[in-house]
Amino acid sequence: MQAKDRDPKAAAILDAAFQTFFQYGVKRATMDDIARAAGMSRPALYLVYKNKADIFRACVLSMMDELRERLAGIALSTGSAETRIMAVARTGIVEPHETIGASAHAEELFALKSEIGADLFRDWMKLIEVTIAGILEQEASAGRVTLAVAGVSAAEIAAMITDGAEGFKLRMTSAEELARRLESFVRLMIGPLAAQAG
């Protein structure tokens, strides 16, 4: 979790906080734990962040900056719409789910998306949607997919994919199962659009 343009002190705190939250959970972790992991005093930590919620939100924002860069790379890459959209889903949905799911405090960390960071979670999913819609629009402009066949816009298809992913996360028991279900769903959504264009 290392954004290139971050202040080094803030970067050290967020890296330490991410590990501390992962190890102890956010509720059990203390500002002392985070300060110690970052190699600083608690008063020095309070000069940068006012509380754990502030740090948690900063961690998510930092992760979102990294996600934005990775998704931009996928959007610019070559490959079919289906391949690139699945790469977006893996990067923005499956990998974070897998990372958080590996923590002993996964349930608490997943719950925090609505307790502390509901707005950030919406922004995260919107970033994924916009990227998927952009890929579909690129492919439609190049004549490799036909959106008119579906009768819905690229933005609507992207929203259905992210909404579907949220439903799948509730039912799937592992990141691998989630990835397989998402792959089938993306193939079902995108495959016919590409076939009609071909």
Secondary structure, 3 states (H helix, E strand, C coil): CCCCCCCHHHHHHHHHHHHHHHHHCCCCCCHHHHHHHHCCCHHHHHHHCCCHHHHHHHHHHHHHHHHHHHHHHHHHCCCCHHHHHHHHHHHHHHHHHHHHHCCCCHHHHHHHHHHCCHHHHHHHHHHHHHHHHHHHHHHHHCCCCCHHHCCCCHHHHHHHHHHHHHHHHHHCCCHHHHHHHHHHHHHHHHHHHHHHHC
